[in-house]
Amino acid sequence: MNTKEKLIEAIRQAPDAVVEELFHFLQMTQSRHDRQQPSLEATPHDNALNADEPIETEDETLLELMERLTADMTEEEIAQLPKDGAEQHDHYIYGSPKRPK
């Protein structure tokens, strides 16, 4: 029995609460894995943080950093950024479900 088969069998026997937590962990892990894999279709504009534009924040305020990262964005793109990013950071970073308000 390979690892995937063992995992499937363990999921079948686990309580629903454990399965739900495992599912969230799997989503988070997959999201992190996907972000670490270089995309063949990605362009520098697709990635706000790219190798050609290192982030150096030693003498830069957070406001200055945000202004630099959004400098090439249109007003419409900026308006589409989430307003609940601080409260729901796990959702936006790892793909976890949003927490209830």
C-alpha positions in Angstrom: 0.0 0.0 0.0 1.5 3.4 -1.0 1.3 6.6 0.9 -1.7 7.9 -0.9 -3.7 4.7 -0.3 -2.7 4.8 3.4 -3.9 8.4 3.6 -7.2 7.6 1.9 -7.8 4.7 4.3 -6.9 6.9 7.3 -9.4 9.5 6.1 -12.1 6.9 5.8 -11.7 6.0 9.5 -11.2 9.6 10.8 -13.9 11.7 12.4 -15.4 14.5 10.3 -13.7 17.2 12.3 -10.2 15.6 11.7 -11.0 15.2 8.0 -12.0 18.9 7.8 -8.8 20.0 9.5 -6.7 17.7 7.3 -8.4 19.1 4.2 -7.5 22.7 5.2 -4.0 21.6 5.9 -3.8 20.0 2.4 -5.2 23.2 0.8 -2.6 25.3 2.6 0.2 22.9 1.7 -0.8 22.7 -1.9 -1.1 26.5 -2.2 2.4 26.9 -0.7 3.7 24.2 -3.1 2.1 25.9 -6.1 3.6 29.3 -5.2 7.1 27.7 -4.9 6.8 26.2 -8.4 7.9 28.7 -11.1 5.1 29.2 -13.7 6.1 29.0 -17.3 3.4 31.6 -18.2 4.3 34.1 -15.4 5.6 37.5 -16.5 7.2 40.1 -14.2 3.8 42.0 -14.3 2.0 38.9 -13.0 4.2 38.8 -9.9 4.5 41.9 -7.8 7.5 40.3 -6.2 10.0 39.1 -8.7 13.7 38.4 -8.9 14.3 41.6 -10.9 12.8 43.8 -8.2 14.2 42.8 -4.8 12.4 44.2 -1.7 14.7 46.2 0.4 12.8 47.6 3.4 15.6 48.5 5.8 15.1 52.2 5.4 11.7 52.1 3.8 8.4 52.6 5.6 5.5 50.3 5.1 3.6 53.0 3.3 6.6 53.5 0.9 6.8 49.8 0.3 3.1 49.5 -0.5 3.4 52.6 -2.8 6.3 51.0 -4.6 4.6 47.6 -5.0 1.4 49.2 -6.3 3.0 51.8 -8.5 2.2 50.1 -11.8 -1.3 49.1 -10.8 -4.4 51.0 -12.1 -7.0 52.5 -9.8 -9.4 49.7 -10.8 -6.8 47.0 -9.8 -6.2 48.7 -6.5 -9.9 48.9 -5.8 -10.2 45.2 -6.3 -7.7 44.4 -3.5 -9.4 42.8 -0.5 -10.5 45.1 2.2 -10.4 42.4 4.9 -6.8 41.3 4.2 -5.6 41.6 7.8 -8.6 39.7 9.3 -8.6 37.0 6.6 -4.9 36.7 5.9 -5.0 32.9 6.1 -7.6 32.8 3.4 -5.6 35.1 1.0 -2.2 33.6 1.8 -3.0 29.9 2.2 -6.4 29.5 0.6 -8.1 28.5 3.9 -11.8 29.2 4.2 -12.7 32.7 5.5 -13.2 33.0 9.2 -16.7 34.0 10.3 -16.9 37.7 11.3 
